[in-house]
Amino acid sequence: AIAAAFPKTEYQRCIVHQVRNTLKYVPDKDRKAFAADLKTIYHASDEEKARLALDRVTEKWTTKYPNSMKRWYDNWDAITPIFKFSPDVRKVIYTTNAIESLNSTYRKLNR
């Protein structure tokens, strides 16, 4: 719908939700190490390094959790726009939680 109304819009997937959706299939015993490995992807300095990190994380964890990284590959086009921005800007836009919170407040007010 956004692309239809605004054809030049670039869509950025929420990194926090991407990580949460990945970690929900990982047991507690591996969650901390897995999350640290995921961080190497979205903290990479550019898209090329992020893709290499994605491949490394997938290679490391695919034997234990074969489908855990599938969504990262499926959503890669919607994840990569974040690498066009500086680290300071990335901290602000890596999550949509602030926007979701604002929308939730609007919905409550409109009821």
Phi and psi restraints in degrees (range 20) as a CNS / XPLOR table:
assign (resid 1 and name C) (resid 2 and name N)
       (resid 2 and name CA) (resid 2 and name C) 1.0 -64.2 20.0 2
assign (resid 2 and name N) (resid 2 and name CA)
       (resid 2 and name C) (resid 3 and name N) 1.0 -45.1 20.0 2
assign (resid 2 and name C) (resid 3 and name N)
       (resid 3 and name CA) (resid 3 and name C) 1.0 -64.3 20.0 2
assign (resid 3 and name N) (resid 3 and name CA)
       (resid 3 and name C) (resid 4 and name N) 1.0 -32.2 20.0 2
assign (resid 3 and name C) (resid 4 and name N)
       (resid 4 and name CA) (resid 4 and name C) 1.0 -69.1 20.0 2
assign (resid 4 and name N) (resid 4 and name CA)
       (resid 4 and name C) (resid 5 and name N) 1.0 -41.5 20.0 2
assign (resid 4 and name C) (resid 5 and name N)
       (resid 5 and name CA) (resid 5 and name C) 1.0 -78.7 20.0 2
assign (resid 5 and name N) (resid 5 and name CA)
       (resid 5 and name C) (resid 6 and name N) 1.0 -36.6 20.0 2
assign (resid 5 and name C) (resid 6 and name N)
       (resid 6 and name CA) (resid 6 and name C) 1.0 -130.5 20.0 2
assign (resid 6 and name N) (resid 6 and name CA)
       (resid 6 and name C) (resid 7 and name N) 1.0 83.8 20.0 2
assign (resid 6 and name C) (resid 7 and name N)
       (resid 7 and name CA) (resid 7 and name C) 1.0 -61.0 20.0 2
assign (resid 7 and name N) (resid 7 and name CA)
       (resid 7 and name C) (resid 8 and name N) 1.0 -23.6 20.0 2
assign (resid 7 and name C) (resid 8 and name N)
       (resid 8 and name CA) (resid 8 and name C) 1.0 -93.2 20.0 2
assign (resid 8 and name N) (resid 8 and name CA)
       (resid 8 and name C) (resid 9 and name N) 1.0 6.1 20.0 2
assign (resid 8 and name C) (resid 9 and name N)
       (resid 9 and name CA) (resid 9 and name C) 1.0 -70.8 20.0 2
assign (resid 9 and name N) (resid 9 and name CA)
       (resid 9 and name C) (resid 10 and name N) 1.0 137.9 20.0 2
assign (resid 9 and name C) (resid 10 and name N)
       (resid 10 and name CA) (resid 10 and name C) 1.0 -105.7 20.0 2
assign (resid 10 and name N) (resid 10 and name CA)
       (resid 10 and name C) (resid 11 and name N) 1.0 130.3 20.0 2
assign (resid 10 and name C) (resid 11 and name N)
       (resid 11 and name CA) (resid 11 and name C) 1.0 -96.1 20.0 2
assign (resid 11 and name N) (resid 11 and name CA)
       (resid 11 and name C) (resid 12 and name N) 1.0 130.7 20.0 2
assign (resid 11 and name C) (resid 12 and name N)
       (resid 12 and name CA) (resid 12 and name C) 1.0 -116.2 20.0 2
assign (resid 12 and name N) (resid 12 and name CA)
       (resid 12 and name C) (resid 13 and name N) 1.0 119.2 20.0 2
assign (resid 12 and name C) (resid 13 and name N)
       (resid 13 and name CA) (resid 13 and name C) 1.0 -73.2 20.0 2
assign (resid 13 and name N) (resid 13 and name CA)
       (resid 13 and name C) (resid 14 and name N) 1.0 143.1 20.0 2
assign (resid 13 and name C) (resid 14 and name N)
       (resid 14 and name CA) (resid 14 and name C) 1.0 -69.1 20.0 2
assign (resid 14 and name N) (resid 14 and name CA)
       (resid 14 and name C) (resid 15 and name N) 1.0 119.1 20.0 2
assign (resid 14 and name C) (resid 15 and name N)
       (resid 15 and name CA) (resid 15 and name C) 1.0 -66.3 20.0 2
assign (resid 15 and name N) (resid 15 and name CA)
       (resid 15 and name C) (resid 16 and name N) 1.0 -38.7 20.0 2
assign (resid 15 and name C) (resid 16 and name N)
       (resid 16 and name CA) (resid 16 and name C) 1.0 -60.1 20.0 2
assign (resid 16 and name N) (resid 16 and name CA)
       (resid 16 and name C) (resid 17 and name N) 1.0 -44.7 20.0 2
assign (resid 16 and name C) (resid 17 and name N)
       (resid 17 and name CA) (resid 17 and name C) 1.0 -68.9 20.0 2
assign (resid 17 and name N) (resid 17 and name CA)
       (resid 17 and name C) (resid 18 and name N) 1.0 -35.5 20.0 2
assign (resid 17 and name C) (resid 18 and name N)
       (resid 18 and name CA) (resid 18 and name C) 1.0 -60.8 20.0 2
assign (resid 18 and name N) (resid 18 and name CA)
       (resid 18 and name C) (resid 19 and name N) 1.0 -45.6 20.0 2
assign (resid 18 and name C) (resid 19 and name N)
       (resid 19 and name CA) (resid 19 and name C) 1.0 -65.8 20.0 2
assign (resid 19 and name N) (resid 19 and name CA)
       (resid 19 and name C) (resid 20 and name N) 1.0 -45.3 20.0 2
assign (resid 19 and name C) (resid 20 and name N)
       (resid 20 and name CA) (resid 20 and name C) 1.0 -59.7 20.0 2
assign (resid 20 and name N) (resid 20 and name CA)
       (resid 20 and name C) (resid 21 and name N) 1.0 -43.9 20.0 2
assign (resid 20 and name C) (resid 21 and name N)
       (resid 21 and name CA) (resid 21 and name C) 1.0 -64.9 20.0 2
assign (resid 21 and name N) (resid 21 and name CA)
       (resid 21 and name C) (resid 22 and name N) 1.0 -29.6 20.0 2
assign (resid 21 and name C) (resid 22 and name N)
       (resid 22 and name CA) (resid 22 and name C) 1.0 -75.7 20.0 2
assign (resid 22 and name N) (resid 22 and name CA)
       (resid 22 and name C) (resid 23 and name N) 1.0 -45.8 20.0 2
assign (resid 22 and name C) (resid 23 and name N)
       (resid 23 and name CA) (resid 23 and name C) 1.0 -73.3 20.0 2
assign (resid 23 and name N) (resid 23 and name CA)
       (resid 23 and name C) (resid 24 and name N) 1.0 -16.7 20.0 2
assign (resid 23 and name C) (resid 24 and name N)
       (resid 24 and name CA) (resid 24 and name C) 1.0 -67.6 20.0 2
assign (resid 24 and name N) (resid 24 and name CA)
       (resid 24 and name C) (resid 25 and name N) 1.0 -16.5 20.0 2
assign (resid 24 and name C) (resid 25 and name N)
       (resid 25 and name CA) (resid 25 and name C) 1.0 -98.8 20.0 2
assign (resid 25 and name N) (resid 25 and name CA)
       (resid 25 and name C) (resid 26 and name N) 1.0 2.7 20.0 2
assign (resid 25 and name C) (resid 26 and name N)
       (resid 26 and name CA) (resid 26 and name C) 1.0 -106.7 20.0 2
assign (resid 26 and name N) (resid 26 and name CA)
       (resid 26 and name C) (resid 27 and name N) 1.0 127.7 20.0 2
assign (resid 26 and name C) (resid 27 and name N)
       (resid 27 and name CA) (resid 27 and name C) 1.0 -64.2 20.0 2
assign (resid 27 and name N) (resid 27 and name CA)
       (resid 27 and name C) (resid 28 and name N) 1.0 158.1 20.0 2
assign (resid 27 and name C) (resid 28 and name N)
       (resid 28 and name CA) (resid 28 and name C) 1.0 -53.6 20.0 2
assign (resid 28 and name N) (resid 28 and name CA)
       (resid 28 and name C) (resid 29 and name N) 1.0 -36.8 20.0 2
assign (resid 28 and name C) (resid 29 and name N)
       (resid 29 and name CA) (resid 29 and name C) 1.0 -63.2 20.0 2
assign (resid 29 and name N) (resid 29 and name CA)
       (resid 29 and name C) (resid 30 and name N) 1.0 -27.0 20.0 2
assign (resid 29 and name C) (resid 30 and name N)
       (resid 30 and name CA) (resid 30 and name C) 1.0 -108.8 20.0 2
assign (resid 30 and name N) (resid 30 and name CA)
       (resid 30 and name C) (resid 31 and name N) 1.0 -5.4 20.0 2
assign (resid 30 and name C) (resid 31 and name N)
       (resid 31 and name CA) (resid 31 and name C) 1.0 -60.7 20.0 2
assign (resid 31 and name N) (resid 31 and name CA)
       (resid 31 and name C) (resid 32 and name N) 1.0 -42.7 20.0 2
assign (resid 31 and name C) (resid 32 and name N)
       (resid 32 and name CA) (resid 32 and name C) 1.0 -65.5 20.0 2
assign (resid 32 and name N) (resid 32 and name CA)
       (resid 32 and name C) (resid 33 and name N) 1.0 -45.5 20.0 2
assign (resid 32 and name C) (resid 33 and name N)
       (resid 33 and name CA) (resid 33 and name C) 1.0 -66.8 20.0 2
assign (resid 33 and name N) (resid 33 and name CA)
       (resid 33 and name C) (resid 34 and name N) 1.0 -40.2 20.0 2
assign (resid 33 and name C) (resid 34 and name N)
       (resid 34 and name CA) (resid 34 and name C) 1.0 -63.9 20.0 2
assign (resid 34 and name N) (resid 34 and name CA)
       (resid 34 and name C) (resid 35 and name N) 1.0 -44.6 20.0 2
assign (resid 34 and name C) (resid 35 and name N)
       (resid 35 and name CA) (resid 35 and name C) 1.0 -62.3 20.0 2
assign (resid 35 and name N) (resid 35 and name CA)
       (resid 35 and name C) (resid 36 and name N) 1.0 -39.8 20.0 2
assign (resid 35 and name C) (resid 36 and name N)
       (resid 36 and name CA) (resid 36 and name C) 1.0 -63.0 20.0 2
assign (resid 36 and name N) (resid 36 and name CA)
       (resid 36 and name C) (resid 37 and name N) 1.0 -38.5 20.0 2
assign (resid 36 and name C) (resid 37 and name N)
       (resid 37 and name CA) (resid 37 and name C) 1.0 -68.6 20.0 2
assign (resid 37 and name N) (resid 37 and name CA)
       (resid 37 and name C) (resid 38 and name N) 1.0 -39.1 20.0 2
assign (resid 37 and name C) (resid 38 and name N)
       (resid 38 and name CA) (resid 38 and name C) 1.0 -61.4 20.0 2
assign (resid 38 and name N) (resid 38 and name CA)
       (resid 38 and name C) (resid 39 and name N) 1.0 -36.6 20.0 2
assign (resid 38 and name C) (resid 39 and name N)
       (resid 39 and name CA) (resid 39 and name C) 1.0 -59.9 20.0 2
assign (resid 39 and name N) (resid 39 and name CA)
       (resid 39 and name C) (resid 40 and name N) 1.0 -30.6 20.0 2
assign (resid 39 and name C) (resid 40 and name N)
       (resid 40 and name CA) (resid 40 and name C) 1.0 -65.4 20.0 2
assign (resid 40 and name N) (resid 40 and name CA)
       (resid 40 and name C) (resid 41 and name N) 1.0 -23.2 20.0 2
assign (resid 40 and name C) (resid 41 and name N)
       (resid 41 and name CA) (resid 41 and name C) 1.0 -74.7 20.0 2
assign (resid 41 and name N) (resid 41 and name CA)
       (resid 41 and name C) (resid 42 and name N) 1.0 -59.1 20.0 2
assign (resid 41 and name C) (resid 42 and name N)
       (resid 42 and name CA) (resid 42 and name C) 1.0 -82.2 20.0 2
assign (resid 42 and name N) (resid 42 and name CA)
       (resid 42 and name C) (resid 43 and name N) 1.0 -6.1 20.0 2
assign (resid 42 and name C) (resid 43 and name N)
       (resid 43 and name CA) (resid 43 and name C) 1.0 -98.4 20.0 2
assign (resid 43 and name N) (resid 43 and name CA)
       (resid 43 and name C) (resid 44 and name N) 1.0 2.7 20.0 2
assign (resid 43 and name C) (resid 44 and name N)
       (resid 44 and name CA) (resid 44 and name C) 1.0 -62.2 20.0 2
assign (resid 44 and name N) (resid 44 and name CA)
       (resid 44 and name C) (resid 45 and name N) 1.0 153.1 20.0 2
assign (resid 44 and name C) (resid 45 and name N)
       (resid 45 and name CA) (resid 45 and name C) 1.0 -75.0 20.0 2
assign (resid 45 and name N) (resid 45 and name CA)
       (resid 45 and name C) (resid 46 and name N) 1.0 -25.1 20.0 2
assign (resid 45 and name C) (resid 46 and name N)
       (resid 46 and name CA) (resid 46 and name C) 1.0 -151.6 20.0 2
assign (resid 46 and name N) (resid 46 and name CA)
       (resid 46 and name C) (resid 47 and name N) 1.0 174.3 20.0 2
assign (resid 46 and name C) (resid 47 and name N)
       (resid 47 and name CA) (resid 47 and name C) 1.0 -63.9 20.0 2
assign (resid 47 and name N) (resid 47 and name CA)
       (resid 47 and name C) (resid 48 and name N) 1.0 -38.3 20.0 2
assign (resid 47 and name C) (resid 48 and name N)
       (resid 48 and name CA) (resid 48 and name C) 1.0 -63.6 20.0 2
assign (resid 48 and name N) (resid 48 and name CA)
       (resid 48 and name C) (resid 49 and name N) 1.0 -45.0 20.0 2
assign (resid 48 and name C) (resid 49 and name N)
       (resid 49 and name CA) (resid 49 and name C) 1.0 -67.5 20.0 2
assign (resid 49 and name N) (resid 49 and name CA)
       (resid 49 and name C) (resid 50 and name N) 1.0 -33.8 20.0 2
assign (resid 49 and name C) (resid 50 and name N)
       (resid 50 and name CA) (resid 50 and name C) 1.0 -65.5 20.0 2
assign (resid 50 and name N) (resid 50 and name CA)
       (resid 50 and name C) (resid 51 and name N) 1.0 -40.3 20.0 2
assign (resid 50 and name C) (resid 51 and name N)
       (resid 51 and name CA) (resid 51 and name C) 1.0 -65.7 20.0 2
assign (resid 51 and name N) (resid 51 and name CA)
       (resid 51 and name C) (resid 52 and name N) 1.0 -39.2 20.0 2
assign (resid 51 and name C) (resid 52 and name N)
       (resid 52 and name CA) (resid 52 and name C) 1.0 -64.0 20.0 2
assign (resid 52 and name N) (resid 52 and name CA)
       (resid 52 and name C) (resid 53 and name N) 1.0 -40.8 20.0 2
assign (resid 52 and name C) (resid 53 and name N)
       (resid 53 and name CA) (resid 53 and name C) 1.0 -64.6 20.0 2
assign (resid 53 and name N) (resid 53 and name CA)
       (resid 53 and name C) (resid 54 and name N) 1.0 -40.5 20.0 2
assign (resid 53 and name C) (resid 54 and name N)
       (resid 54 and name CA) (resid 54 and name C) 1.0 -59.5 20.0 2
assign (resid 54 and name N) (resid 54 and name CA)
       (resid 54 and name C) (resid 55 and name N) 1.0 -45.0 20.0 2
assign (resid 54 and name C) (resid 55 and name N)
       (resid 55 and name CA) (resid 55 and name C) 1.0 -64.4 20.0 2
assign (resid 55 and name N) (resid 55 and name CA)
       (resid 55 and name C) (resid 56 and name N) 1.0 -39.9 20.0 2
assign (resid 55 and name C) (resid 56 and name N)
       (resid 56 and name CA) (resid 56 and name C) 1.0 -64.6 20.0 2
assign (resid 56 and name N) (resid 56 and name CA)
       (resid 56 and name C) (resid 57 and name N) 1.0 -45.2 20.0 2
assign (resid 56 and name C) (resid 57 and name N)
       (resid 57 and name CA) (resid 57 and name C) 1.0 -63.0 20.0 2
assign (resid 57 and name N) (resid 57 and name CA)
       (resid 57 and name C) (resid 58 and name N) 1.0 -43.4 20.0 2
assign (resid 57 and name C) (resid 58 and name N)
       (resid 58 and name CA) (resid 58 and name C) 1.0 -61.9 20.0 2
assign (resid 58 and name N) (resid 58 and name CA)
       (resid 58 and name C) (resid 59 and name N) 1.0 -45.1 20.0 2
assign (resid 58 and name C) (resid 59 and name N)
       (resid 59 and name CA) (resid 59 and name C) 1.0 -62.1 20.0 2
assign (resid 59 and name N) (resid 59 and name CA)
       (resid 59 and name C) (resid 60 and name N) 1.0 -40.0 20.0 2
assign (resid 59 and name C) (resid 60 and name N)
       (resid 60 and name CA) (resid 60 and name C) 1.0 -67.3 20.0 2
assign (resid 60 and name N) (resid 60 and name CA)
       (resid 60 and name C) (resid 61 and name N) 1.0 -42.8 20.0 2
assign (resid 60 and name C) (resid 61 and name N)
       (resid 61 and name CA) (resid 61 and name C) 1.0 -102.4 20.0 2
assign (resid 61 and name N) (resid 61 and name CA)
       (resid 61 and name C) (resid 62 and name N) 1.0 -8.7 20.0 2
assign (resid 61 and name C) (resid 62 and name N)
       (resid 62 and name CA) (resid 62 and name C) 1.0 -64.9 20.0 2
assign (resid 62 and name N) (resid 62 and name CA)
       (resid 62 and name C) (resid 63 and name N) 1.0 -27.3 20.0 2
assign (resid 62 and name C) (resid 63 and name N)
       (resid 63 and name CA) (resid 63 and name C) 1.0 -70.0 20.0 2
assign (resid 63 and name N) (resid 63 and name CA)
       (resid 63 and name C) (resid 64 and name N) 1.0 -37.7 20.0 2
assign (resid 63 and name C) (resid 64 and name N)
       (resid 64 and name CA) (resid 64 and name C) 1.0 -80.9 20.0 2
assign (resid 64 and name N) (resid 64 and name CA)
       (resid 64 and name C) (resid 65 and name N) 1.0 -42.4 20.0 2
assign (resid 64 and name C) (resid 65 and name N)
       (resid 65 and name CA) (resid 65 and name C) 1.0 -130.6 20.0 2
assign (resid 65 and name N) (resid 65 and name CA)
       (resid 65 and name C) (resid 66 and name N) 1.0 81.3 20.0 2
assign (resid 65 and name C) (resid 66 and name N)
       (resid 66 and name CA) (resid 66 and name C) 1.0 -59.8 20.0 2
assign (resid 66 and name N) (resid 66 and name CA)
       (resid 66 and name C) (resid 67 and name N) 1.0 -32.2 20.0 2
assign (resid 66 and name C) (resid 67 and name N)
       (resid 67 and name CA) (resid 67 and name C) 1.0 -103.7 20.0 2
assign (resid 67 and name N) (resid 67 and name CA)
       (resid 67 and name C) (resid 68 and name N) 1.0 4.8 20.0 2
assign (resid 67 and name C) (resid 68 and name N)
       (resid 68 and name CA) (resid 68 and name C) 1.0 -62.1 20.0 2
assign (resid 68 and name N) (resid 68 and name CA)
       (resid 68 and name C) (resid 69 and name N) 1.0 -34.1 20.0 2
assign (resid 68 and name C) (resid 69 and name N)
       (resid 69 and name CA) (resid 69 and name C) 1.0 -100.3 20.0 2
assign (resid 69 and name N) (resid 69 and name CA)
       (resid 69 and name C) (resid 70 and name N) 1.0 2.1 20.0 2
assign (resid 69 and name C) (resid 70 and name N)
       (resid 70 and name CA) (resid 70 and name C) 1.0 -57.0 20.0 2
assign (resid 70 and name N) (resid 70 and name CA)
       (resid 70 and name C) (resid 71 and name N) 1.0 -43.2 20.0 2
assign (resid 70 and name C) (resid 71 and name N)
       (resid 71 and name CA) (resid 71 and name C) 1.0 -63.7 20.0 2
assign (resid 71 and name N) (resid 71 and name CA)
       (resid 71 and name C) (resid 72 and name N) 1.0 -31.5 20.0 2
assign (resid 71 and name C) (resid 72 and name N)
       (resid 72 and name CA) (resid 72 and name C) 1.0 -63.6 20.0 2
assign (resid 72 and name N) (resid 72 and name CA)
       (resid 72 and name C) (resid 73 and name N) 1.0 -41.7 20.0 2
assign (resid 72 and name C) (resid 73 and name N)
       (resid 73 and name CA) (resid 73 and name C) 1.0 -70.7 20.0 2
assign (resid 73 and name N) (resid 73 and name CA)
       (resid 73 and name C) (resid 74 and name N) 1.0 -41.4 20.0 2
assign (resid 73 and name C) (resid 74 and name N)
       (resid 74 and name CA) (resid 74 and name C) 1.0 -61.9 20.0 2
assign (resid 74 and name N) (resid 74 and name CA)
       (resid 74 and name C) (resid 75 and name N) 1.0 -37.2 20.0 2
assign (resid 74 and name C) (resid 75 and name N)
       (resid 75 and name CA) (resid 75 and name C) 1.0 -101.5 20.0 2
assign (resid 75 and name N) (resid 75 and name CA)
       (resid 75 and name C) (resid 76 and name N) 1.0 10.2 20.0 2
assign (resid 75 and name C) (resid 76 and name N)
       (resid 76 and name CA) (resid 76 and name C) 1.0 -54.3 20.0 2
assign (resid 76 and name N) (resid 76 and name CA)
       (resid 76 and name C) (resid 77 and name N) 1.0 -40.4 20.0 2
assign (resid 76 and name C) (resid 77 and name N)
       (resid 77 and name CA) (resid 77 and name C) 1.0 -63.0 20.0 2
assign (resid 77 and name N) (resid 77 and name CA)
       (resid 77 and name C) (resid 78 and name N) 1.0 -29.3 20.0 2
assign (resid 77 and name C) (resid 78 and name N)
       (resid 78 and name CA) (resid 78 and name C) 1.0 -90.7 20.0 2
assign (resid 78 and name N) (resid 78 and name CA)
       (resid 78 and name C) (resid 79 and name N) 1.0 -9.7 20.0 2
assign (resid 78 and name C) (resid 79 and name N)
       (resid 79 and name CA) (resid 79 and name C) 1.0 -93.0 20.0 2
assign (resid 79 and name N) (resid 79 and name CA)
       (resid 79 and name C) (resid 80 and name N) 1.0 -37.3 20.0 2
assign (resid 79 and name C) (resid 80 and name N)
       (resid 80 and name CA) (resid 80 and name C) 1.0 -67.0 20.0 2
assign (resid 80 and name N) (resid 80 and name CA)
       (resid 80 and name C) (resid 81 and name N) 1.0 -22.9 20.0 2
assign (resid 80 and name C) (resid 81 and name N)
       (resid 81 and name CA) (resid 81 and name C) 1.0 -56.8 20.0 2
assign (resid 81 and name N) (resid 81 and name CA)
       (resid 81 and name C) (resid 82 and name N) 1.0 -23.5 20.0 2
assign (resid 81 and name C) (resid 82 and name N)
       (resid 82 and name CA) (resid 82 and name C) 1.0 -62.7 20.0 2
assign (resid 82 and name N) (resid 82 and name CA)
       (resid 82 and name C) (resid 83 and name N) 1.0 -25.9 20.0 2
assign (resid 82 and name C) (resid 83 and name N)
       (resid 83 and name CA) (resid 83 and name C) 1.0 -75.3 20.0 2
assign (resid 83 and name N) (resid 83 and name CA)
       (resid 83 and name C) (resid 84 and name N) 1.0 -4.9 20.0 2
assign (resid 83 and name C) (resid 84 and name N)
       (resid 84 and name CA) (resid 84 and name C) 1.0 -81.7 20.0 2
assign (resid 84 and name N) (resid 84 and name CA)
       (resid 84 and name C) (resid 85 and name N) 1.0 -8.8 20.0 2
assign (resid 84 and name C) (resid 85 and name N)
       (resid 85 and name CA) (resid 85 and name C) 1.0 -110.6 20.0 2
assign (resid 85 and name N) (resid 85 and name CA)
       (resid 85 and name C) (resid 86 and name N) 1.0 160.6 20.0 2
assign (resid 85 and name C) (resid 86 and name N)
       (resid 86 and name CA) (resid 86 and name C) 1.0 -71.4 20.0 2
assign (resid 86 and name N) (resid 86 and name CA)
       (resid 86 and name C) (resid 87 and name N) 1.0 161.1 20.0 2
assign (resid 86 and name C) (resid 87 and name N)
       (resid 87 and name CA) (resid 87 and name C) 1.0 -56.6 20.0 2
assign (resid 87 and name N) (resid 87 and name CA)
       (resid 87 and name C) (resid 88 and name N) 1.0 -34.5 20.0 2
assign (resid 87 and name C) (resid 88 and name N)
       (resid 88 and name CA) (resid 88 and name C) 1.0 -66.1 20.0 2
assign (resid 88 and name N) (resid 88 and name CA)
       (resid 88 and name C) (resid 89 and name N) 1.0 -41.0 20.0 2
assign (resid 88 and name C) (resid 89 and name N)
       (resid 89 and name CA) (resid 89 and name C) 1.0 -70.4 20.0 2
assign (resid 89 and name N) (resid 89 and name CA)
       (resid 89 and name C) (resid 90 and name N) 1.0 -38.6 20.0 2
assign (resid 89 and name C) (resid 90 and name N)
       (resid 90 and name CA) (resid 90 and name C) 1.0 -57.4 20.0 2
assign (resid 90 and name N) (resid 90 and name CA)
       (resid 90 and name C) (resid 91 and name N) 1.0 -38.0 20.0 2
assign (resid 90 and name C) (resid 91 and name N)
       (resid 91 and name CA) (resid 91 and name C) 1.0 -60.1 20.0 2
assign (resid 91 and name N) (resid 91 and name CA)
       (resid 91 and name C) (resid 92 and name N) 1.0 -30.6 20.0 2
assign (resid 91 and name C) (resid 92 and name N)
       (resid 92 and name CA) (resid 92 and name C) 1.0 -82.3 20.0 2
assign (resid 92 and name N) (resid 92 and name CA)
       (resid 92 and name C) (resid 93 and name N) 1.0 -37.3 20.0 2
assign (resid 92 and name C) (resid 93 and name N)
       (resid 93 and name CA) (resid 93 and name C) 1.0 -102.8 20.0 2
assign (resid 93 and name N) (resid 93 and name CA)
       (resid 93 and name C) (resid 94 and name N) 1.0 0.7 20.0 2
assign (resid 93 and name C) (resid 94 and name N)
       (resid 94 and name CA) (resid 94 and name C) 1.0 -72.3 20.0 2
assign (resid 94 and name N) (resid 94 and name CA)
       (resid 94 and name C) (resid 95 and name N) 1.0 -12.9 20.0 2
assign (resid 94 and name C) (resid 95 and name N)
       (resid 95 and name CA) (resid 95 and name C) 1.0 -131.3 20.0 2
assign (resid 95 and name N) (resid 95 and name CA)
       (resid 95 and name C) (resid 96 and name N) 1.0 151.8 20.0 2
assign (resid 95 and name C) (resid 96 and name N)
       (resid 96 and name CA) (resid 96 and name C) 1.0 -103.5 20.0 2
assign (resid 96 and name N) (resid 96 and name CA)
       (resid 96 and name C) (resid 97 and name N) 1.0 10.4 20.0 2
assign (resid 96 and name C) (resid 97 and name N)
       (resid 97 and name CA) (resid 97 and name C) 1.0 -58.9 20.0 2
assign (resid 97 and name N) (resid 97 and name CA)
       (resid 97 and name C) (resid 98 and name N) 1.0 -38.8 20.0 2
assign (resid 97 and name C) (resid 98 and name N)
       (resid 98 and name CA) (resid 98 and name C) 1.0 -63.8 20.0 2
assign (resid 98 and name N) (resid 98 and name CA)
       (resid 98 and name C) (resid 99 and name N) 1.0 -42.6 20.0 2
assign (resid 98 and name C) (resid 99 and name N)
       (resid 99 and name CA) (resid 99 and name C) 1.0 -66.2 20.0 2
assign (resid 99 and name N) (resid 99 and name CA)
       (resid 99 and name C) (resid 100 and name N) 1.0 -43.3 20.0 2
assign (resid 99 and name C) (resid 100 and name N)
       (resid 100 and name CA) (resid 100 and name C) 1.0 -62.7 20.0 2
assign (resid 100 and name N) (resid 100 and name CA)
       (resid 100 and name C) (resid 101 and name N) 1.0 -38.6 20.0 2
assign (resid 100 and name C) (resid 101 and name N)
       (resid 101 and name CA) (resid 101 and name C) 1.0 -64.1 20.0 2
assign (resid 101 and name N) (resid 101 and name CA)
       (resid 101 and name C) (resid 102 and name N) 1.0 -44.3 20.0 2
assign (resid 101 and name C) (resid 102 and name N)
       (resid 102 and name CA) (resid 102 and name C) 1.0 -62.0 20.0 2
assign (resid 102 and name N) (resid 102 and name CA)
       (resid 102 and name C) (resid 103 and name N) 1.0 -45.4 20.0 2
assign (resid 102 and name C) (resid 103 and name N)
       (resid 103 and name CA) (resid 103 and name C) 1.0 -62.3 20.0 2
assign (resid 103 and name N) (resid 103 and name CA)
       (resid 103 and name C) (resid 104 and name N) 1.0 -37.5 20.0 2
assign (resid 103 and name C) (resid 104 and name N)
       (resid 104 and name CA) (resid 104 and name C) 1.0 -62.9 20.0 2
assign (resid 104 and name N) (resid 104 and name CA)
       (resid 104 and name C) (resid 105 and name N) 1.0 -41.5 20.0 2
assign (resid 104 and name C) (resid 105 and name N)
       (resid 105 and name CA) (resid 105 and name C) 1.0 -63.1 20.0 2
assign (resid 105 and name N) (resid 105 and name CA)
       (resid 105 and name C) (resid 106 and name N) 1.0 -42.7 20.0 2
assign (resid 105 and name C) (resid 106 and name N)
       (resid 106 and name CA) (resid 106 and name C) 1.0 -60.8 20.0 2
assign (resid 106 and name N) (resid 106 and name CA)
       (resid 106 and name C) (resid 107 and name N) 1.0 -42.2 20.0 2
assign (resid 106 and name C) (resid 107 and name N)
       (resid 107 and name CA) (resid 107 and name C) 1.0 -63.0 20.0 2
assign (resid 107 and name N) (resid 107 and name CA)
       (resid 107 and name C) (resid 108 and name N) 1.0 -41.1 20.0 2
assign (resid 107 and name C) (resid 108 and name N)
       (resid 108 and name CA) (resid 108 and name C) 1.0 -63.3 20.0 2
assign (resid 108 and name N) (resid 108 and name CA)
       (resid 108 and name C) (resid 109 and name N) 1.0 -41.5 20.0 2
assign (resid 108 and name C) (resid 109 and name N)
       (resid 109 and name CA) (resid 109 and name C) 1.0 -66.2 20.0 2
assign (resid 109 and name N) (resid 109 and name CA)
       (resid 109 and name C) (resid 110 and name N) 1.0 -34.7 20.0 2
assign (resid 109 and name C) (resid 110 and name N)
       (resid 110 and name CA) (resid 110 and name C) 1.0 -78.2 20.0 2
assign (resid 110 and name N) (resid 110 and name CA)
       (resid 110 and name C) (resid 111 and name N) 1.0 -15.0 20.0 2
